[in-house]
Amino acid sequence: MPEPDPAALLQQGAARHAEGALAEAERLYRLVLKRRPQDPNAHNLLGVLARQRGDAAGALRHTERALAVAPEEPAFLANRGAALAESGRLAEAVMALRAALARRPGDAVALRNLGQALAALGDPAAALAPLEQAAALQPEAPEPLLALAHARREAGDAGGAAAAARAALERAGARPDLAGQARFLLAGLGAAPAPDRAPAAYVRDLFDQFAPRFEAELTGRLAYRTPALLAALLPAAGIAPQRRLRVLDLGCGTGLSGAALAPFARRLEGLDLSPRMLAEARRRGLYDALHEADLLDWLPRHPAGFDLLAAADVLNYLGDLAPALAAIAAALAPGGHALFSVEAQGEAQGEAGEGAPFTLGEALRYRHDPAHVAALAAAAGLAPVAREAAVLRQERGAPVAGALFLLRRG
């Protein structure tokens, strides 16, 4: 019986891939490679599949092998550029995407990826042209319009950003995740009421994109200090670093906060919405368990399960903190502690909504009135232990003012 033709196997794999049967698609692509180990199409499609799974290393490996055989193929260059961007190698991503577009100028996805990579590099003005082209090439698609809205906001064009966000909202149709993100952006621009929280899909996508460069950006350019500042409150309150506590790191990210909390933990668990952040955290080897979930969904299922719950720069993505503080209190054992930061609104931030419990800032994070947070915590059964004003990080050369809280469940 003759062996299956590699071209037929590749076609079958692509069909299964389009149906979402990723495991079967991978099996067929690998059969192609058994017969033709250098097949560039099989490597490229395995690269696409790896990106879908969040396997950055696999995506880079397969896209490199595809280009080694066919270095001028625009589809391979575009996929390589996307893989590089998702790995945080933004300058290389821009080069690959520009090379792809030089050979295939009408690739709307490559144009959008190029624009987003340029914006992530801190050049939103350069991002505008490719994003406008992508939106023109896909006039019914909300994704390029959302990307354009964010780039215009970062470039200082609030009116243009709002127009693009409204257009994205009109086109979102039955895509509630994209519609929610468009509404949230409009709220951040002052063109719609602020919701009670950032959309979960927005937060997940934001940190998935940010994961590969998260620590370098925060600890370097942004002088991020929150985990260390929060951890310092514990010994000052008589909680010694003796590895005795069941600790939950809410919004654990890549594990920066886990490193600060580990000396206090007999068991350390992490919770985050972003699978790519969790993948980075897993590499640290600090956590006994990691969970991909929304804190408001996960905490109620674990009553009295922890001695310490910490949230470093997590509550900035929630407006109304009452549900979160109630959930945190319920997940603490009696006598347990909650440790968290909020960005503080007030005169120093020039908040138009000063006096309100919270406002949505132009950076699309919420700022809270610390006194109101304290009142909500008391209503949730959390008694004050320590509260301090602090500079959480730098942003655009200016300090970001915040408040640190240590609270105890009675």
N, C-alpha and C positions, 0 to 999 in steps of 0.2 A: 504494500500500500504506500503510495507516494506521500512524502511529508507535506504538510500544508505550505502553501506558497507564502513567503514573508509579506508580500504586498497584501495578500488577502487577510493575513493575521493582523496587519497594521490597520486595515480598514475595519475589521471586526472590533479591534480594540478601541478605535476612535468612536465607533458607534456606541459601544458600551460606556465609554467615557462620557459621551454626550447625554446618556441616560442617567448618569450619576452612579453607575456601578463601578466604583473606583478600583476595588480589589480585582474584579474580573478584567478590567482594562489593563491594570498593571501586569497581570499574569500573561495576557496576550502580547503586550509590548515586550516583556522579557523573553517570550518565545521567539519573537522576531530577533532579539539580540543574540539568542543562542545560535541562530542560523546566520545572522549578519551582525557580528559584534559591534561594528562601527556605524550601524544604520543611523543617520542623523535624525530622521523623523521620529524613530522610536525614542531616541535620547531626548529630543525636544519635548515630545508628549509626556515622557516620564518627568521631565522638568516641570511641565504645567501641572501634572498630578501632584508632584511634591509641593509645589506652591500652594495648591488647594488644601493640602494637609498641614501646612505650616512647617514643612520640613525644609528649612532654608539651606542647609548643607546639601541635601539631595538635589534641590533645584539648581544650585550653583554647579554641582558636579555634572549633572546631565546637560545643562545648557552649554557648559564649556565643551563637552564632548561633541555636541551637535555642531557647534561652531568650528571645532577643529577640522571637521570634514567639509563643512559648507560655510566658510566665514563671511560670505556676501549675502546669505539668505536673510531677507528682511524679517521674516517671521521668527527666525532663530535669534536674531539680534534684539528684536522687541521683547521676546521672552527672557532673554539674558538680562536686558535692562530692568525688567520688572523684578527678576530674582535678585539682582544687585540692590535695587532700591529697598526691597523687603528685608535684605540683610544689613541695611544701614550704610552700604557703600555707595553713597549718593553721587559723588563726582563721577565714579565709573559708570553708574547707571545712566547719568545724563549723556555721557559719551556714546554708550551703546544705543540708547534710544534715538539720539541724533543720527547715528549711522543707519539705524533702521528706517528712519523717516527720510533720509536722503535717498533711499532706494524705493520707499513706498510712502510718499508724502500724505496719502489719504487715509492712513491708519489712525482712526479716531482713538482707539484704546492706547496706542503708543503716545499719541499727543497728550492724552490726559495723564498718563504715567509720567511723561516728561514734565508737564506743568507741576504736578504734585511733587516730583523730586526737586525741581528748582525752588518751589516754595519751602520745602523742608530744609533746603540749603540756606534759607534766609534771604532769598531773592524773589519775593512775590511779584515784583514788577516784571521780571523776565518770564515768570510763569503765565502771565496774562495772555500773550499771543497764542501759545499752543493750546491753552484751555479754551480760548474763544474759538479757535479752529475746530477743536473737538466738539464743542457745543453746536457749531454750525453744521458739522458733518452728521451729527446725531440729534436732530432738532426735537425729537420726541423723547429723548433719554434724559432722566433727571440727574444721573451721576456726574456728567461733565459740568452741568450747571451748578451743582452743589460744590464741586471742586473750584469752579470759577468764583462762586460767591465767597468761599473762604479766602482765596487768593486776593480778591478785591478788598476784602476786609483787612487782611494783613498789609495790603499796600496803601491803606488809608482811604479807600473809596467806599464809604459807608453806603452812599446812595446806590452805587453800582452793585455793591454786594447784596443789598436788599432786593434790587430788581432781579438779580440772578436767582436768589433764594426763592422769590415768589414764583418765578418761572419753573424752578425745580419742583416746587410744591404743586403747581398746576399739572405737571407731568408725572408726579409720583403715582397717581391713580390708586391701584390696589396694593401699593407698596407702603404699608404703614411705617416700616422702619425708616425709609427715605423721607416720607412726609413728616415724620416726627423730627428728623434731623433738620429739615428745612425750617420748620416752625421754631425749633430751638435756636437756630442761627438768627432768624428774624427777631426773636426775643432778645438775643444778645446785642443786636443792632438797635434795640429800642423801638422796633417796628411791630412788636406783638407783646402781649403779656408774658411775663416769665412763668414757665411751668414750675411745678413743685420739685422737679428733678431733671437732670440731663437724661436724654434717652439712653437706655442701656446699649443699644446698637452703636450710638455715637461714641460712647466711652470705650466700648470694646474695640471698635475700629481705630480710634485715636491711639490707644496704647498698643494695639497690634502693630501699627505702623512705626511707633516710637520705640518699641522694645529693643531693637539691636543697638540703638545709640542712646538709650535712656540714661544709663549711669554716667557715660562720658559727658553728656550734656548737663545733667543735673549737678554732678559733683564738680564739674569743671566750670563751664561758662556761667551756670546759674548759681553757683556757690550754695548748693542745697544743703540745709542743715537740720531739717525737721526730725528725722529719726533719732539723731544723737541728742537733740534738745529734749525730745519727749522721754527718752530713756533716762536722762539725767534727773528727771522728776522723781523717779522711783526710789533710789537710795536716799534722796533728800526727805522722802516721806516714810523712811524706815523699811522699805521693801528691798532686801538685800539681793545681790546677784548670786543666788545659791542654787540655781537650777532646780527649783521646787515646784514651779507653777505650771499649770496647763494653760498655754498661751495660744491665742488666735490672732494672727496678723491679718487684719482686714485690708483688702486692696494691697496685697503684699508686693505686687509688681515683680521686679527682678530679685527681690530679697534684700534690698538695702536696709529696710526696717527690721527684717528678720535677723540680720547680723547684729543690730543694736539690741534686740530683745533676747537673743539666744542665751546670754549668761543668766537670765532669770527663769529659763524654761526647762522643766522636766520633760515636757512634750510640747513641740512647737508645730502648729498647723498654719497654713496660709490659704487665703481665699482671694480670688481675683476673677474679673470678667474676661480678661484677655488671655487666650491660650498661649500666645507668643511670650507674654510676660511670664506666665507660669513655666514655660519651657526654660526661660533664662533662670528663674528661681530654682528650678529642679537641679540645674548644673552646680549650684552652690553646695548641695548636699547638707543643708541646714535643717530642712523641714522633715518632720515625721510623716506629714500628709499635706497634699495640696489639693484644693477644690476649685473647680471652675464654676462659678455661680454668682448671682446677684445677692448681695448681703441681705436685702429685705426678703428674699425668698428662702435663703439658707438658714439664717439665724433662728427663725421660729421653730425649725425642726430639731434644734439642739438646745433645749432648755437646761439651764444651770450646768452647762457643759464645760465652762472655762473659769479659770481664776483671774485671768487678765485678757482683756480684749483691747487691741491697739489699732489705731487708724491714723496713719500719717498721710496727710494731704489726700484724704479719701472723701471726707464729708463736703469738700469743695464742689463736688458734682451732685450734691443734693441741696435743694432749697429748703423745703420744710423738713426740719430735722426731727420732728416729733416721732414719726414712725421708726426712724433709725435708732433714736435713743431708747425708745421702748423695747425694740428688738435686742439692742445691746444689753440692756438691763436684764431682760428675760434669759439671755444666754449666759449670764454670769451666775456663778454659784454665790450663795450668801457670803458676804464679806469680800467678794471679788472686786476687781478694779477695772475701770474703763479709762483709757489713755488715748487722747486724740488731739488733733489740731484743726483749726478753722482759719480761713482768711478773714481778716477783720475789716469791716466797713467803718467809715467815719470820715472825719475831716481830712485826714492824711491821704485818703484815697480819692477825695473829691467826689464822693458818692452823691449822685442826684437823688437817691432814695434814702438819704440819711434819716434815721428814725424808724425805718421799716425793719422788720425782723431779718430780712435778707434781700440782697439785690443780685442780679446777674451781671457780672462785669464784662467788659469788652473782650477779655481773654476767654470768655465762655466758661468761667468758673464762678461759683456763687461766693459771695462775701456775706458774713453773718455779723449781727450785733452780739458781741460776747455776753452781754447781760441777758439777752433773750435766750441764748443757748443755755446759760446757767439756769434760767427759769424752767426751760423745757426738761433739762436734766433732773431737776428737783421733782417735777411732776412725774417723771418716769421712775422715781425711787432711787436716784443716784445722788449721794451727798457729796459736797465739795471737799476735796483734800488739798488740791493745789490748782492755782490758775495764774498764768504768766503771759504777759505780752512778749512777742518775739518777732524777729525778722526771719521769715521762713526761707527765703531765697532772693536772688536778684532777677529782675525781669526788665529787659530793655534798659539796663543801666540803673534801674530804680529798685529800692528795697520793697519787698512784698511783706506787709505787716500782717501778723497773725496773732492768734491766742492759743495757748496750750492749756489743756484741761486734764487733771487727774481726779477721778470721781470714784466713790465707793458705793457698792450696793449694800444696803442694810440687811 
